[in-house]
Amino acid sequence: MGLIGRYTFQLQPQDGDFTEQILASSLGDYILQAAGKNADDNGFGIRELHPDHHTWVLIRMATEMTEMPKIYQQITIETWIETIGRASTTRNFILRNEQNVPIGFATTNWAMIDLNTRKPIDLGAIPSLSHFISGNSIPIAPPAKLPSVEGNLISTRQTQYSDIDFNRHVNSMKYLQWVLNEYSVDWHAEHTIKRFDVNFLHEAFYGEEVSLYRKEDAGKDQFQINRQNKEVLCKVQLQWTKN
Amino acid sequence: MGLIGRYTFQLQPQDGDFTEQILASSLGDYILQAAGKNADDNGFGIRELHPDHHTWVLIRMATEMTEMPKIYQQITIETWIETIGRASTTRNFILRNEQNVPIGFATTNWAMIDLNTRKPIDLGAIPSLSHFISGNSIPIAPPAKLPSVEGNLISTRQTQYSDIDFNRHVNSMKYLQWVLNEYSVDWHAEHTIKRFDVNFLHEAFYGEEVSLYRKEDAGKDQFQINRQNKEVLCKVQLQWTKN
């Protein structure tokens, strides 16, 4: 049982867009899956925590890619814990292509909450976690703390059956998919995502009406998703490169 | 190279709904992926056909399940060609769980078209295909030829970036996902899909406005998806069992 978990995934046709490149939201699914597998392998995964009524909650995520993999290709994701603070832990990722060459990095911040009170747990009170601190950093900036978006309301939608995951809330990567859908296929044909940052602030549940706001900001497109009563659910920042 | 292809898939968390069971649309993705792999393995997959400007088009599909697999489980899909007519071919599937026990069957009808003219190719003019006819049937009814739905308009939507696949049209299984989203999570918590039939009539493209009609019919819910000018794109029939 090493500090670094290494997981290989075969990308499925349904992960790809019309260019056969993986959707950024599907790539995010695999990154989060690697995180879950590594937590399971080390004995602090969701399945181990649920009997104690604890669970991990993703707070922030950043992913930076130099190459977007395509459907049918294999990717390998290496992941480890860099640091553990009282309120949150930082987990990093290297993504490698079939030739084992790094094609991107990701970094995430997680908190642990009590499922009944939804309040955070002090991670310092779980000393066994400290065995898994590697201290290893990655060469990208930490997840941005994104500003509020005072931009234009560009769409609303009602959350649907297929948005809801086993946590009975909207799946984290659905927010990113909604944002990607605000760009046309012509845009996607000419641009590739270089980096995305996501901040998760509140959970959305089934049947809620949510609103998406957008502001373009010098190469960093900012989005914010609010629930009906204006509470902020999620903020997303996208950086693109022209092909 | 046998007549029967056998493909094993590990179900991903993103394939599952809030009950951790696979969405019927994600199950359909794996069935179609097995079809594609077997066609590739036998030398008549899309990648072999594209240089001749030919491609396979799915016309009808039926899937009948006695057990819905869950995320993280493996499923094995066996597939083969039952018959080849002039206009279409029938491809069958057995789905097996991790204990190798059959949990369902699927059957599909495919035509081959010319990519330039979009007109059908006479399959009798491709004698090499006949080597792959097994004649083996499965114990479920063939895909239903579904009636027109004179039901209620229940929703409209514009096709989005994430709906479009590498064929540059709306992915077949998105229609099924849209239909599944017309049922509440409460419905999904209490019912499981026993059988779905889908008829594919025309392709939808990016940015089209599509309309969904519904009619309840004695245990067989009927849906029809039309494009703006009323042309029928797809018909879906769902049969549920109460849990």
Interface residues (C-beta under 8 A of the other chain):
Chain A: Q12 P13 Q14 G16 D17 F18 T19 E20 L23 S25 S26 D29 L32 Q33 G36 I71 Q160 Y161 S162 I164 D165 F166 N167 R168 N171 M173 Q177 L180 N181 Y183 S184 V185 H188 Y206 G207
Chain B: Q12 P13 Q14 G16 D17 F18 T19 E20 L23 S25 S26 D29 L32 Q33 G36 I71 Q160 Y161 S162 I164 D165 F166 N167 R168 N171 M173 Q177 L180 N181 Y183 S184 V185 H188 Y206 G207
